[in-house]
């Protein structure tokens, strides 16, 4: 009877190659096992079913419809499949990975009352995680990695007293982390990385068994809470966490792997964190840390071979232990992102020593500044990509020097820029003083995330350092994107360099006569408004084209007008409320009345609101798809 059910499952899965062995006529409980297929039985009943298919490729644009060679076909019914699966009532372990299963996960999965392990990773499930899973009281492992679940994180984990592993990495989960997570005392691993989870970290101090906390690449924005003493792995990089790194972190003697990079932590890290006995990886890069390493620093035994310090550079702005670079591609316009290479690295984020490069080194890195290395040209010089002798990929900006200047002052200003570290800034590696790839068209939600990244970078330059850097020559050609479409602003602070290099370049002749331009902070607001306009229409706009901006302001007020000027990709992937919010703030940025221009904080708030509205709209659309 159960063998027959297995053959029905094979039919539901459209006869994948991995199940060819089920063509045999004898009892499948006695079929041979392999790494991709195994069945375990107790008596005549099946207790474990493990199938790993070959549909491993993932797509970023899955919207709830079948995709050839990626998902099962249009004829597949996830409801029928789960109904058949639940008739194997004695199952304790179900592992169904990379099989192209698509659709919302049905509530009836809870009928597998004896289930202890449920692994549905690397498929195409979307919608909500069924609340009736809370009735599966024997469940110890829940793995839903690499799917497209797009609702909030469930608030019922604490009803599962045997739960030890919760892994939902690389989905589209949103909202905040529910406090109930902090009450699952049996939990040893919580992995929710690469989602869109926001808000604060809940109290996790009561999780006496928690060994791994992986919340990387989300939107968490609180400080670090008290963590359990047994924790070994803390992965919180690529969030917006802030405040001081608490002293308690230096008391967690079981720690082995710590990554707090790409956040907004301030102050000096506790000295004890560098001497923890079991830490083999510690990354604090791309924060706003300060202070100096203690003169008697003694790294723990595991960290010793990587914990280096030099007398020439004791200052600790970002002090990682392991190399952490950013890979990515350049964008001439946010509408059309030009890939450099999947391996392109825009400078190390680990605060290496600011060094002087020779012209020969740069020639070698760029094949003598060959056309193949050319990335573009701005008002202050050309941009090239290159590869240094140690394998590091870099972006090289060439500045033309038209008159005598103070080399000492120029070097001091470059050194100041080198010390700036932020997740959305391209870091400066060094300097040298001497006499085409395919396009990717970004959707509206992706463009919003790029704009938010640039706004965060500008906000940091204005308020995160003293004195702040304004007049940052903002334009789309200075926005670089990594492979995750994370925005990094380059060429910031060049105005203070050009004061030494070329007075003519720093002060455009007709600057005072143009009513559409202002100085200092307001100048950044205005040019950021131009970037938003270019993002909307998908083409370059001149800073002096007041007539065009006036026409746009009136055209944007009607739906017909928007259809005439707004990029079709934006129109096709945006909600009306989200688009209207951005158009409104863009118009205020370029207003001729300087007093009505918004602050960078207002711009950032409006962009984040537009992104939330868009995410909600996208979620509603996928929900509608799941109900049809």
C-alpha positions as CSV (number, residue, x, y, z in Angstrom):
1,X,0.0,0.0,0.0
2,X,2.7,2.6,1.0
3,X,4.9,1.5,-1.9
4,X,1.9,2.5,-4.1
5,X,1.8,5.9,-2.4
6,X,5.5,6.4,-3.2
7,X,4.8,5.8,-6.9
8,X,2.0,8.3,-6.8
9,X,4.4,10.8,-5.3
10,X,6.8,10.1,-8.2
11,X,4.0,10.9,-10.6
12,X,3.1,14.1,-8.8
13,X,6.8,15.1,-9.1
14,X,6.7,14.4,-12.9
15,X,9.0,11.4,-12.8
16,X,12.3,13.0,-11.9
17,X,15.5,11.2,-12.8
18,X,16.4,10.7,-9.2
19,X,13.3,8.4,-8.8
20,X,14.0,6.1,-11.8
21,X,14.9,3.4,-9.3
22,X,11.2,3.3,-8.3
23,X,10.4,1.5,-11.6
24,X,11.1,-1.7,-9.8
25,X,8.1,-3.9,-8.8
26,X,9.3,-5.1,-5.3
27,X,8.8,-3.4,-2.0
28,X,10.6,0.0,-2.1
29,X,11.5,-0.3,1.6
30,X,14.3,-2.7,0.3
31,X,15.5,-0.4,-2.5
32,X,19.2,0.7,-2.3
33,X,20.0,4.1,-0.9
34,X,22.1,6.8,-2.4
35,X,23.2,10.4,-1.4
36,X,20.2,11.8,-3.3
37,X,17.6,9.1,-2.4
38,X,16.9,7.0,0.6
39,X,13.9,5.3,2.3
40,X,13.8,3.9,5.8
41,X,11.1,1.6,7.1
42,X,10.1,0.1,10.4
43,X,8.3,-3.1,9.8
44,X,6.2,-2.4,6.7
45,X,5.8,1.3,7.3
46,X,7.9,4.1,5.8
47,X,9.4,6.4,8.5
48,X,12.0,8.4,6.5
49,X,11.8,9.8,3.0
50,X,14.8,11.7,1.6
51,X,14.9,13.0,-2.0
52,X,17.2,15.5,-3.5
53,X,16.5,16.5,-7.1
54,X,18.5,18.4,-9.7
55,X,16.4,21.6,-10.0
56,X,18.9,23.6,-8.0
57,X,19.1,26.8,-10.1
58,X,17.3,29.8,-8.4
59,X,15.8,32.9,-10.0
60,X,15.3,36.3,-8.3
61,X,12.1,37.1,-10.2
62,X,9.9,34.1,-9.4
63,X,6.3,35.5,-9.1
64,X,4.3,32.3,-8.5
65,X,4.1,30.9,-12.0
66,X,5.9,27.8,-13.3
67,X,9.3,28.3,-14.9
68,X,10.6,25.9,-17.5
69,X,13.5,23.8,-16.3
70,X,13.2,25.4,-12.9
71,X,9.9,24.3,-11.4
72,X,7.5,21.5,-12.0
73,X,4.9,22.2,-14.8
74,X,1.6,24.1,-14.8
75,X,-0.1,20.8,-14.2
76,X,1.5,20.2,-10.9
77,X,-0.8,20.6,-7.8
78,X,1.0,21.2,-4.5
79,X,-2.2,20.4,-2.7
80,X,-2.6,17.0,-4.3
81,X,1.1,16.3,-3.6
82,X,0.9,17.1,0.1
83,X,-2.4,15.2,0.4
84,X,-0.6,12.0,-0.9
85,X,2.4,12.6,1.3
86,X,0.3,12.9,4.4
87,X,-1.1,9.5,3.8
88,X,2.3,8.1,4.9
89,X,1.2,8.7,8.4
90,X,4.2,7.2,10.2
91,X,6.8,9.5,8.6
92,X,9.3,10.9,11.0
93,X,11.8,12.5,8.5
94,X,10.8,14.2,5.3
95,X,13.5,15.8,3.2
96,X,12.4,17.0,-0.3
97,X,15.1,19.3,-1.7
98,X,15.5,20.9,-5.1
99,X,12.6,19.2,-6.7
100,X,11.0,22.3,-8.3
101,X,7.9,22.1,-6.1
102,X,6.0,25.3,-6.4
103,X,2.9,26.9,-4.7
104,X,1.8,27.8,-1.2
105,X,2.5,25.1,1.4
106,X,-0.9,23.7,2.4
107,X,-2.1,23.6,6.0
108,X,-2.6,19.9,5.8
109,X,1.1,19.3,6.2
110,X,0.3,19.2,9.9
111,X,-1.3,15.8,9.4
112,X,2.2,14.3,9.7
113,X,1.8,14.3,13.5
114,X,4.9,12.0,14.0
115,X,7.2,14.2,11.9
116,X,10.5,15.1,13.6
117,X,12.4,16.6,10.6
118,X,10.9,18.6,7.8
119,X,13.2,19.9,5.1
120,X,11.7,21.5,2.0
121,X,14.6,23.7,1.1
122,X,15.6,24.9,-2.4
123,X,12.1,24.8,-3.9
124,X,9.5,27.4,-4.9
125,X,7.1,27.6,-2.0
126,X,5.6,31.0,-1.4
127,X,3.0,32.8,0.7
128,X,2.7,32.2,4.4
129,X,4.2,29.4,6.5
130,X,1.2,27.4,7.7
131,X,0.3,28.2,11.3
132,X,-0.9,24.6,11.7
133,X,2.7,23.5,11.8
134,X,2.4,24.5,15.4
135,X,0.4,21.3,16.0
136,X,3.4,19.1,15.0
137,X,4.6,18.7,18.5
138,X,7.3,16.1,17.7
139,X,9.0,18.5,15.2
140,X,12.7,19.1,16.0
141,X,14.1,20.5,12.7
142,X,12.3,22.9,10.3
143,X,14.3,23.8,7.2
144,X,12.6,26.0,4.6
145,X,15.8,27.6,3.2
146,X,15.8,28.9,-0.4
147,X,12.1,29.4,-1.0
148,X,9.9,32.4,-1.6
149,X,7.8,32.6,1.6
150,X,6.9,36.3,1.8
151,X,4.8,36.7,5.0
152,X,6.0,37.5,8.5
153,X,8.1,35.2,10.7
154,X,5.6,32.9,12.6
155,X,4.8,33.7,16.2
156,X,4.1,30.1,17.3
157,X,7.5,28.5,17.6
158,X,7.3,28.4,21.4
159,X,4.4,25.8,21.1
160,X,7.0,23.3,19.7
161,X,8.8,22.1,22.8
162,X,11.1,19.8,20.9
163,X,12.3,22.3,18.3
164,X,16.1,22.6,18.0
165,X,16.7,23.9,14.5
166,X,14.8,26.7,12.6
167,X,16.3,27.6,9.3
168,X,14.4,29.8,6.8
169,X,17.3,31.5,5.0
170,X,17.0,33.2,1.6
171,X,13.3,33.7,1.6
172,X,11.3,37.0,1.4
173,X,10.1,37.1,5.1
174,X,9.3,40.5,6.4
175,X,8.1,42.2,9.6
176,X,9.8,41.9,13.0
177,X,11.1,38.9,14.9
178,X,8.4,37.8,17.4
179,X,9.3,37.7,21.1
180,X,8.1,34.1,21.2
181,X,11.4,33.0,19.6
182,X,13.1,33.9,22.8
183,X,11.0,31.3,24.7
184,X,11.9,28.2,22.6
185,X,14.4,26.9,25.2
186,X,15.3,23.8,23.2
187,X,16.5,25.9,20.2
188,X,20.1,25.4,19.2
189,X,20.2,27.0,15.8
190,X,18.2,30.0,14.5
191,X,19.0,30.9,10.9
192,X,16.9,33.6,9.1
193,X,19.5,35.3,7.0
194,X,18.8,36.9,3.6
195,X,15.3,38.0,4.2
196,X,13.7,41.5,4.8
197,X,13.2,41.2,8.6
198,X,13.3,44.6,10.4
199,X,13.0,46.0,13.9
200,X,14.7,44.9,17.1
201,X,16.4,41.7,18.1
202,X,14.2,40.0,20.8
203,X,15.5,38.9,24.2
204,X,17.4,35.7,23.6
205,X,19.1,35.3,27.0
206,X,16.8,32.4,28.0
207,X,17.8,30.2,25.1
208,X,20.2,28.1,27.1
209,X,20.9,25.7,24.2
210,X,21.4,28.3,21.4
211,X,24.7,27.7,19.6
212,X,24.1,29.5,16.2
213,X,22.4,32.8,15.5
214,X,22.4,33.6,11.8
215,X,20.4,36.8,11.0
216,X,22.7,38.1,8.3
217,X,21.5,40.4,5.4
218,X,18.3,41.7,6.9
219,X,17.1,45.2,8.1
220,X,17.5,44.8,11.9
221,X,18.1,48.2,13.5
222,X,18.5,47.7,17.3
223,X,21.5,47.2,19.6
224,X,22.8,43.8,20.6
225,X,20.8,42.1,23.3
226,X,22.1,39.9,26.0
227,X,23.1,36.5,24.4
228,X,23.2,33.1,26.0
229,X,26.6,32.0,27.3
230,X,26.8,28.8,25.2
231,X,26.5,30.6,21.8
232,X,29.3,29.7,19.4
233,X,28.4,31.5,16.2
234,X,27.0,35.0,15.8
235,X,26.3,36.1,12.3
236,X,24.7,39.5,12.1
237,X,26.5,41.3,9.3
238,X,24.7,43.4,6.7
239,X,22.0,44.9,9.0
240,X,21.6,48.3,10.5
241,X,22.4,47.4,14.1
242,X,23.8,50.2,16.1
243,X,25.1,51.3,19.5
244,X,28.2,50.0,21.3
245,X,29.4,46.4,21.1
246,X,28.4,45.2,24.6
247,X,31.1,44.0,27.1
248,X,29.1,40.8,27.5
249,X,30.3,39.7,24.1
250,X,33.8,39.4,25.6
251,X,32.4,37.0,28.2
252,X,31.0,34.5,25.8
253,X,33.8,31.9,26.0
254,X,32.2,29.4,23.6
255,X,32.3,31.9,20.7
256,X,34.0,30.6,17.5
257,X,32.7,32.7,14.6
258,X,31.6,36.3,15.0
259,X,30.6,38.6,12.1
260,X,29.2,42.0,13.0
261,X,30.4,43.7,9.8
262,X,28.4,46.2,7.7
263,X,26.4,47.7,10.6
264,X,26.5,51.0,12.5
265,X,28.2,50.0,15.7
266,X,30.1,52.8,17.4
267,X,32.7,53.2,20.2
268,X,35.6,50.9,21.0
269,X,35.0,47.1,21.0
270,X,35.6,45.4,24.4
271,X,39.3,44.3,24.7
272,X,38.2,40.9,25.9
273,X,36.6,40.0,22.5
274,X,40.1,39.7,21.0
275,X,41.3,37.3,23.6
276,X,38.5,34.8,23.6
277,X,40.1,31.3,23.5
278,X,38.0,29.6,20.8
279,X,37.4,32.4,18.3
280,X,38.7,31.5,14.8
281,X,36.9,34.3,12.8
282,X,36.1,37.8,14.0
283,X,34.9,40.5,11.6
284,X,34.0,44.0,12.7
285,X,34.5,45.7,9.4
286,X,32.4,48.5,7.9
287,X,31.1,49.9,11.1
288,X,31.8,53.3,12.8
289,X,34.2,52.0,15.5
290,X,36.9,54.1,17.0
291,X,39.7,54.0,19.5
292,X,43.0,52.2,19.6
293,X,44.0,48.6,20.1
294,X,45.5,48.0,23.6
295,X,49.3,47.9,23.6
296,X,49.3,44.6,25.4
297,X,46.8,43.0,23.1
298,X,47.0,39.2,23.3
299,X,44.8,37.4,20.8
300,X,43.3,34.0,21.7
301,X,45.1,30.9,20.5
302,X,42.6,30.3,17.6
303,X,42.8,33.9,16.5
304,X,46.5,34.4,17.0
305,X,47.8,33.7,13.4
306,X,45.3,36.2,11.9
307,X,45.4,38.9,14.6
308,X,48.0,41.3,13.3
309,X,48.9,44.8,14.4
310,X,51.5,47.3,13.2
311,X,53.1,50.1,15.1
312,X,52.4,52.4,12.1
313,X,48.6,52.1,12.3
314,X,47.2,51.4,15.8
315,X,44.0,53.2,15.1
316,X,40.9,51.0,15.1
317,X,38.1,52.4,12.8
318,X,37.3,48.9,11.5
319,X,39.3,46.0,12.8
320,X,38.3,42.7,11.2
321,X,40.4,39.6,11.5
322,X,39.5,37.9,8.3
323,X,39.5,39.4,4.8
324,X,36.1,40.7,3.7
325,X,35.8,42.3,0.3
326,X,32.8,43.5,-1.7
327,X,32.2,42.1,-5.1
328,X,30.0,43.9,-7.6
329,X,29.3,45.9,-10.8
330,X,29.0,49.5,-11.8
331,X,25.9,51.4,-12.8
332,X,26.0,54.3,-15.3
333,X,22.3,54.7,-14.7
334,X,20.2,53.0,-12.0
335,X,17.9,51.9,-14.8
336,X,20.5,49.9,-16.6
337,X,23.2,48.3,-14.4
338,X,26.3,47.5,-16.3
339,X,28.1,44.4,-14.9
340,X,31.8,44.6,-14.4
341,X,32.2,41.0,-13.4
342,X,30.8,38.6,-10.8
343,X,34.3,38.7,-9.3
344,X,34.7,42.5,-9.3
345,X,36.0,43.8,-6.0
346,X,35.6,47.4,-5.2
347,X,38.3,47.7,-2.6
348,X,38.8,45.9,0.7
349,X,36.4,46.6,3.5
350,X,38.9,45.5,6.1
351,X,40.7,48.9,6.5
352,X,44.1,47.9,5.0
353,X,46.9,50.4,5.3
354,X,46.5,53.4,3.0
355,X,49.4,52.9,0.6
356,X,51.0,54.7,-2.3
357,X,50.8,52.9,-5.6
358,X,53.3,53.4,-8.4
359,X,52.1,54.2,-11.9
360,X,53.6,51.0,-13.1
361,X,51.4,49.0,-10.6
362,X,48.3,50.7,-11.9
363,X,49.3,50.2,-15.5
364,X,49.8,46.5,-14.9
365,X,46.5,46.3,-13.1
366,X,44.6,47.9,-16.0
367,X,46.7,46.4,-18.9
368,X,48.2,49.9,-19.5
369,X,44.8,51.5,-19.0
370,X,43.4,49.5,-21.9
371,X,39.9,50.2,-23.3
372,X,38.7,46.9,-21.9
373,X,39.3,48.3,-18.4
374,X,37.5,51.6,-19.1
375,X,34.3,52.0,-17.0
376,X,33.3,55.6,-17.7
377,X,34.2,59.3,-17.4
378,X,32.9,62.0,-15.1
379,X,33.5,65.7,-14.7
380,X,36.8,65.0,-12.8
381,X,38.3,62.2,-14.7
382,X,38.1,58.6,-16.1
383,X,37.3,55.5,-14.1
384,X,39.0,52.1,-14.8
385,X,38.7,48.7,-13.3
386,X,41.8,46.7,-12.5
387,X,43.4,43.8,-10.7
388,X,46.3,44.3,-8.4
389,X,49.2,41.8,-8.1
390,X,47.7,40.2,-5.0
391,X,44.5,39.4,-6.8
392,X,42.4,42.3,-5.4
393,X,40.0,43.9,-7.9
394,X,39.8,47.7,-7.7
395,X,38.2,50.7,-9.3
396,X,40.8,53.4,-10.3
397,X,39.8,57.1,-10.7
398,X,42.2,59.2,-12.7
399,X,42.2,62.9,-11.7
400,X,43.8,65.5,-14.0
401,X,46.1,68.0,-12.2
402,X,46.1,71.4,-13.9
403,X,48.3,73.5,-11.6
404,X,50.7,73.3,-8.7
405,X,49.2,72.2,-5.4
406,X,50.3,71.1,-1.9
407,X,51.1,67.4,-2.1
408,X,51.2,67.2,1.7
409,X,47.7,68.7,2.1
410,X,46.3,66.5,-0.7
411,X,47.7,63.4,1.0
412,X,46.2,64.5,4.3
413,X,42.8,64.8,2.7
414,X,43.1,61.4,1.0
415,X,44.1,59.9,4.3
416,X,40.9,61.3,5.9
417,X,38.8,59.8,3.2
418,X,40.6,56.4,3.6
419,X,39.4,56.2,7.2
420,X,35.7,56.4,6.3
421,X,34.0,53.0,6.4
422,X,30.3,52.4,5.8
423,X,28.4,49.6,4.1
424,X,27.2,52.0,1.3
425,X,30.6,53.7,0.6
426,X,33.3,52.4,-1.7
427,X,36.4,52.4,0.5
428,X,39.7,54.1,-0.6
429,X,42.7,51.8,-0.7
430,X,45.4,54.3,-1.7
431,X,46.7,56.7,-4.3
432,X,49.3,57.4,-6.9
433,X,50.5,60.9,-7.7
434,X,52.2,61.1,-11.1
435,X,53.2,64.0,-13.8
436,X,31.1,46.0,-22.0
437,X,29.1,43.9,-20.5
438,X,25.4,42.9,-20.6
439,X,22.8,45.1,-19.1
440,X,20.5,44.3,-16.3
441,X,17.3,46.4,-16.1
442,X,16.4,46.9,-12.4
443,X,12.8,46.6,-11.2
444,X,11.2,49.4,-9.2
445,X,11.7,47.6,-5.9
446,X,15.4,47.1,-6.7
447,X,15.8,50.7,-7.7
448,X,14.2,51.8,-4.4
449,X,16.8,49.7,-2.4
450,X,19.6,51.4,-4.4
451,X,18.2,54.9,-3.7
452,X,17.9,54.0,0.0
453,X,21.5,52.8,0.1
454,X,22.7,56.1,-1.5
455,X,20.5,58.1,0.9
456,X,22.1,56.3,3.9
457,X,25.5,57.0,2.5
458,X,24.8,60.7,2.2
459,X,23.2,60.8,5.6
460,X,26.4,59.3,7.1
461,X,28.6,61.8,5.2
462,X,26.5,64.7,6.5
463,X,26.0,63.6,10.2
464,X,28.2,60.5,10.9
465,X,31.5,62.4,11.0
466,X,32.7,65.7,12.3
467,X,32.9,67.9,10.3
468,X,30.4,66.5,7.9
469,X,31.2,66.2,4.2
470,X,28.8,68.0,1.9
471,X,28.8,68.9,-1.8
472,X,29.6,65.3,-2.7
473,X,29.0,65.6,-6.5
474,X,26.2,63.0,-6.4
475,X,25.3,61.4,-9.7
476,X,24.3,58.1,-11.0
477,X,27.8,57.3,-12.5
478,X,29.2,57.5,-9.0
479,X,26.8,54.8,-7.6
480,X,28.3,51.3,-7.7
481,X,26.3,48.2,-7.0
482,X,27.6,44.8,-5.7
483,X,26.2,41.5,-6.9
484,X,23.3,41.8,-4.4
485,X,22.4,45.3,-5.8
486,X,23.7,46.9,-2.6
487,X,24.5,50.5,-3.4
488,X,27.9,52.0,-2.6
489,X,28.7,55.6,-3.2
490,X,32.0,56.5,-4.8
491,X,33.8,59.8,-5.4
492,X,32.4,61.2,-2.1
493,X,34.4,64.1,-0.6
494,X,36.2,64.8,-3.8
495,X,35.3,68.5,-3.4
496,X,37.9,68.8,-0.6
497,X,40.5,67.2,-2.8
498,X,39.8,69.3,-5.8
499,X,40.2,72.5,-3.7
500,X,43.8,71.5,-3.6
501,X,44.0,70.0,-7.1
502,X,42.0,72.4,-9.3
503,X,40.1,75.4,-8.3
504,X,38.4,75.5,-11.7
505,X,37.0,72.0,-11.2
506,X,35.7,72.8,-7.7
507,X,33.9,75.9,-8.7
508,X,31.9,75.8,-12.0
509,X,31.9,79.2,-13.7
510,X,28.1,79.7,-13.8
511,X,27.4,78.1,-10.4
512,X,26.2,81.3,-8.8
513,X,23.9,82.2,-11.6
514,X,22.0,78.9,-11.7
515,X,18.9,79.1,-9.4
516,X,18.5,75.3,-9.5
517,X,21.8,74.8,-7.7
518,X,22.7,75.5,-4.0
519,X,25.8,74.9,-2.0
520,X,26.8,72.6,0.8
521,X,24.1,70.3,2.2
522,X,21.4,71.7,-0.1
523,X,23.5,70.9,-3.1
524,X,23.5,67.2,-2.2
525,X,19.7,67.3,-1.8
526,X,19.4,68.8,-5.2
527,X,21.7,66.4,-7.0
528,X,20.1,63.5,-5.1
529,X,16.8,64.7,-6.6
530,X,18.4,64.5,-10.0
531,X,19.4,60.9,-9.3
532,X,15.8,60.1,-8.3
533,X,14.5,61.6,-11.5
534,X,17.0,59.6,-13.6
535,X,15.8,56.5,-11.8
536,X,12.2,57.3,-12.7
537,X,12.8,58.1,-16.4
538,X,15.8,55.9,-17.1
539,X,17.9,58.6,-18.8
540,X,20.5,61.2,-17.8
541,X,19.3,64.7,-16.7
542,X,21.6,67.7,-16.7
543,X,21.9,69.7,-13.5
544,X,21.1,72.9,-15.5
545,X,18.0,71.6,-17.3
546,X,15.5,73.5,-15.3
547,X,13.0,73.5,-18.1
548,X,13.0,69.7,-18.4
549,X,12.5,69.4,-14.6
550,X,9.6,71.9,-14.7
551,X,8.0,69.8,-17.5
552,X,8.5,66.6,-15.6
553,X,6.9,68.1,-12.5
554,X,3.7,68.8,-14.4
555,X,3.8,65.6,-16.5
556,X,4.1,63.4,-13.3
557,X,0.7,64.7,-12.0
558,X,-1.4,62.6,-14.5
559,X,-1.4,58.9,-15.3
560,X,-1.1,59.6,-19.0
561,X,1.8,61.9,-18.4
562,X,3.6,59.3,-16.3
563,X,3.1,56.7,-19.1
564,X,4.8,59.1,-21.5
565,X,8.0,59.8,-19.5
566,X,8.4,57.2,-16.8
567,X,10.6,54.1,-17.6
568,X,8.3,51.3,-18.7
569,X,10.1,48.9,-16.2
570,X,9.2,51.3,-13.4
571,X,5.5,51.5,-14.5
572,X,5.3,47.8,-14.9
573,X,6.7,46.9,-11.5
574,X,5.6,49.7,-9.2
575,X,2.4,50.3,-7.1
576,X,0.7,53.7,-7.5
577,X,1.2,54.8,-3.9
578,X,4.9,53.8,-3.9
579,X,5.6,55.6,-7.2
580,X,3.6,58.7,-6.1
581,X,5.6,59.0,-2.9
582,X,8.9,59.0,-4.7
583,X,7.8,61.4,-7.4
584,X,6.6,63.8,-4.6
585,X,9.9,63.8,-2.7
586,X,11.9,64.0,-6.0
587,X,10.0,67.2,-7.0
588,X,10.7,68.7,-3.6
589,X,14.4,68.0,-3.9
590,X,14.8,70.1,-7.0
591,X,12.4,72.9,-6.0
592,X,13.6,76.4,-6.9
593,X,12.5,77.5,-3.4
594,X,15.4,76.3,-1.3
595,X,13.4,76.5,1.9
596,X,11.0,73.8,0.7
597,X,13.7,71.3,-0.1
598,X,13.6,68.3,2.3
599,X,16.4,67.2,4.6
600,X,18.3,64.0,3.8
601,X,16.4,62.4,6.8
602,X,13.1,63.3,5.1
603,X,14.3,61.8,1.8
604,X,15.4,58.6,3.5
605,X,12.1,58.2,5.4
606,X,10.0,58.7,2.3
607,X,12.1,56.2,0.3
608,X,11.8,53.6,3.0
609,X,8.1,54.2,3.2
610,X,7.8,53.8,-0.6
611,X,9.8,50.5,-0.3
612,X,7.5,49.2,2.4
613,X,4.4,50.1,0.4
614,X,5.9,48.3,-2.6
615,X,6.8,45.2,-0.6
616,X,3.3,45.0,0.7
617,X,1.9,45.4,-2.8
618,X,4.2,42.7,-4.1
619,X,3.1,40.4,-1.3
620,X,-0.5,41.0,-2.0
621,X,0.0,40.2,-5.7
622,X,1.7,36.9,-4.8
623,X,-1.1,36.1,-2.3
624,X,-3.7,36.7,-5.1
625,X,-1.7,34.3,-7.3
626,X,-1.7,31.6,-4.6
627,X,-5.5,31.8,-4.3
628,X,-6.2,31.4,-8.1
